[in-house]
Amino acid sequence: MRKIKFGAAAAMLVGGLYTESASADDFLANDVRIGSYSVFYHTSADDLSGPYVPPGVNFKAENLETLYLGYIRWLTPDIDVELAMGYPPLAKVKGSGPPTLGSVPYNGQVISSARWIAPTLLVEYNFLSANSPFRPYIGVGVNYTTFYDRNSTAVGDAASGGPTRTSLTASVGPAAVAGLTYRINDRWHLHGSYGWSRVDTTLTADTDGVIRTSRIRFGPQALIISVGYSFGR
């Protein structure tokens, strides 16, 4: 009788281990997410330098909102890799410093604009069980930002002394995120996260051959609210 009980207990243990292993291997390995991407800039920049530039001419970027898109690949039930992107928004830059440059209003005026593409690749660790309704997570990774469609406004041209072409170098920097997932069911879930990345770029402004430059550090922080869908093995 003891042998029978022992055998039954062993069978139950093996069966339990097998079920646990099967459930761990049976998770849905892909997520797609869509939502709102609120970007808060924390701009610091070197004063603009070059010919005919008075002291203290600087910049600040306006906060903005855009569409968030994300793809997540689960490596294990606890670890995933996320590729996060925003629909390329129109980022506006305001002048900071002197109230005027010559007779042209400067401080607080929109002097230029640009669109950016900034994919961010993150490795994330999710706490608690995969079946928990709430799962906090943290992640670290790398951000790449490139700028295009760069334009100087009429105010920017007037402050610079004529039509001005601007360029911004691409940036590669670290990124980090912390978030919370609410699991509605096996397929659908809601997410909220707050992320940070480092974006360093060099501005070059060319006004009829007169070159001015500045090193700008954006340090954007982003609040993301999204809905996700899981699929595939």
C-alpha positions in Angstrom: 0.0 0.0 0.0 2.8 2.4 0.9 4.5 1.6 -2.5 1.2 2.4 -4.2 0.8 5.7 -2.3 4.4 6.6 -3.0 4.0 5.8 -6.7 0.8 7.9 -6.9 2.6 10.8 -5.2 5.5 10.6 -7.5 3.2 10.5 -10.6 1.4 13.6 -9.3 4.7 15.4 -8.8 6.0 14.6 -12.2 2.6 15.5 -13.7 2.6 18.8 -11.9 6.1 19.6 -13.1 5.2 18.8 -16.6 2.1 20.9 -16.5 4.1 23.9 -15.1 6.7 23.5 -17.8 4.2 23.2 -20.5 2.4 26.3 -19.4 5.7 28.2 -19.3 6.5 27.1 -22.8 2.9 27.8 -24.0 2.8 31.5 -23.6 1.9 33.9 -26.4 5.3 35.2 -27.6 4.4 38.4 -29.5 2.7 41.6 -28.5 1.7 44.7 -30.5 0.8 47.9 -28.7 -0.7 51.2 -29.7 -1.4 54.3 -27.7 -0.5 57.8 -26.7 3.1 59.1 -26.5 3.5 62.3 -24.4 7.1 63.6 -24.7 8.4 66.1 -22.1 11.7 67.7 -23.1 14.3 68.8 -20.6 16.4 70.8 -22.9 19.9 72.1 -22.1 22.1 73.7 -24.8 25.3 75.6 -25.3 24.7 79.2 -26.3 24.7 79.7 -30.0 28.1 80.6 -31.2 29.3 82.2 -34.4 29.6 85.6 -36.1 27.3 88.4 -35.0 25.8 86.3 -32.1 25.3 88.2 -28.8 25.8 86.4 -25.5 23.0 84.2 -24.1 21.3 83.1 -27.3 19.8 79.7 -26.5 16.9 77.3 -27.2 14.2 75.2 -25.6 12.0 72.5 -27.2 8.2 72.4 -26.8 6.6 69.3 -25.2 4.5 67.3 -27.6 2.2 64.3 -28.1 2.2 61.7 -30.8 1.1 58.1 -31.6 3.0 55.3 -29.9 3.6 52.0 -31.6 5.4 49.0 -30.0 6.3 45.5 -30.9 7.3 43.1 -28.0 8.9 39.7 -28.3 8.8 37.5 -25.2 12.0 35.5 -24.6 10.6 33.9 -21.4 7.4 34.6 -19.4 9.4 37.2 -17.5 11.8 38.8 -20.0 10.9 40.6 -23.2 12.5 42.8 -25.9 10.5 45.9 -27.0 10.9 48.0 -30.1 9.2 51.3 -29.3 8.5 54.1 -31.8 6.4 57.2 -32.2 4.8 58.5 -35.3 7.3 61.2 -36.4 6.0 64.4 -34.7 6.7 68.0 -35.5 9.0 69.3 -32.8 9.1 73.0 -32.4 12.0 74.9 -30.9 11.6 78.3 -29.2 14.2 80.9 -28.6 15.5 81.4 -25.1 17.6 84.3 -23.9 17.5 87.9 -25.1 14.0 89.4 -25.5 15.0 90.6 -29.0 17.8 90.1 -31.5 18.2 93.5 -33.1 14.6 94.6 -33.5 13.3 91.0 -33.9 11.4 89.4 -31.0 13.3 86.2 -29.9 12.7 84.9 -26.4 9.7 82.5 -26.4 9.3 82.7 -30.2 9.2 79.5 -32.4 12.4 79.9 -34.4 12.6 76.4 -36.0 11.0 73.0 -36.4 11.9 69.5 -37.3 10.5 66.0 -37.4 12.3 63.1 -35.8 12.4 59.3 -35.9 13.5 57.7 -32.6 13.3 53.9 -32.4 14.2 52.6 -28.9 15.2 49.0 -28.3 14.6 47.8 -24.7 15.2 44.6 -22.7 12.6 44.4 -20.0 12.1 42.3 -16.9 8.5 41.7 -15.7 7.8 41.0 -12.0 5.2 38.6 -10.5 3.6 35.6 -12.3 2.6 35.7 -15.9 -1.0 35.1 -14.8 -1.0 38.0 -12.4 -3.6 40.7 -13.4 -1.0 43.4 -12.6 2.7 43.2 -13.6 5.2 45.9 -13.0 8.3 46.0 -15.2 11.6 47.8 -15.7 13.9 48.0 -18.8 17.0 49.4 -20.2 18.2 49.8 -23.8 19.4 52.1 -26.5 17.8 55.0 -28.4 18.6 56.2 -31.9 17.2 59.6 -33.0 17.5 61.1 -36.5 16.0 64.4 -37.6 14.5 65.4 -40.9 12.3 68.1 -42.5 14.2 70.8 -40.7 13.0 74.3 -41.2 13.7 77.8 -39.9 10.6 79.9 -39.3 10.1 83.5 -40.5 11.0 84.7 -37.0 14.1 82.4 -37.0 15.2 83.8 -40.4 14.7 87.4 -39.3 16.6 86.8 -36.1 19.5 85.1 -38.0 19.6 87.9 -40.6 18.2 86.0 -43.6 17.0 82.7 -44.9 18.6 79.9 -42.8 19.2 76.3 -43.4 19.5 74.1 -40.3 20.9 70.6 -39.7 20.9 68.4 -36.6 23.2 65.4 -36.2 21.8 61.9 -35.4 22.1 60.7 -31.8 22.6 57.3 -30.1 22.2 57.1 -26.4 21.0 55.1 -23.4 17.3 54.6 -22.5 15.3 53.3 -19.5 11.7 52.6 -18.7 9.5 51.6 -15.8 5.9 50.5 -16.3 2.8 48.5 -15.3 0.7 46.1 -17.3 -2.9 45.3 -16.5 -3.9 41.9 -18.0 -7.6 41.9 -19.2 -7.4 38.3 -20.5 -4.8 36.1 -22.3 -5.0 38.3 -25.4 -5.7 41.9 -24.3 -3.9 44.1 -21.9 -3.4 47.8 -20.9 -0.1 49.4 -20.2 1.3 52.6 -18.6 5.0 53.4 -18.6 7.4 56.3 -18.1 10.6 56.4 -20.0 13.8 58.4 -20.3 16.4 58.6 -23.1 19.5 60.7 -23.8 19.5 62.6 -27.1 22.6 64.7 -27.9 22.8 66.6 -31.2 24.8 69.4 -32.8 22.8 72.2 -34.5 24.4 74.0 -37.5 22.6 77.1 -38.9 23.8 78.4 -42.3 22.7 81.9 -43.1 24.1 82.7 -46.6 27.4 81.2 -45.6 27.5 82.5 -42.0 27.7 79.4 -39.8 26.5 79.3 -36.2 26.5 76.2 -34.1 25.2 74.8 -30.7 25.4 71.5 -28.9 21.8 70.6 -27.7 20.9 67.9 -25.1 17.2 67.1 -25.2 16.9 64.5 -22.4 13.3 63.6 -23.3 11.0 61.8 -20.9 7.9 60.0 -22.2 4.6 59.0 -20.7 3.0 56.1 -22.7 -0.5 54.9 -22.2 -1.4 52.0 -24.6 -3.5 48.9 -25.3 -1.8 45.7 -26.3 -2.7 42.4 -28.1 -0.8 39.1 -27.8 -0.5 36.5 -30.5 1.7 33.7 -31.7 3.9 31.1 -30.0 
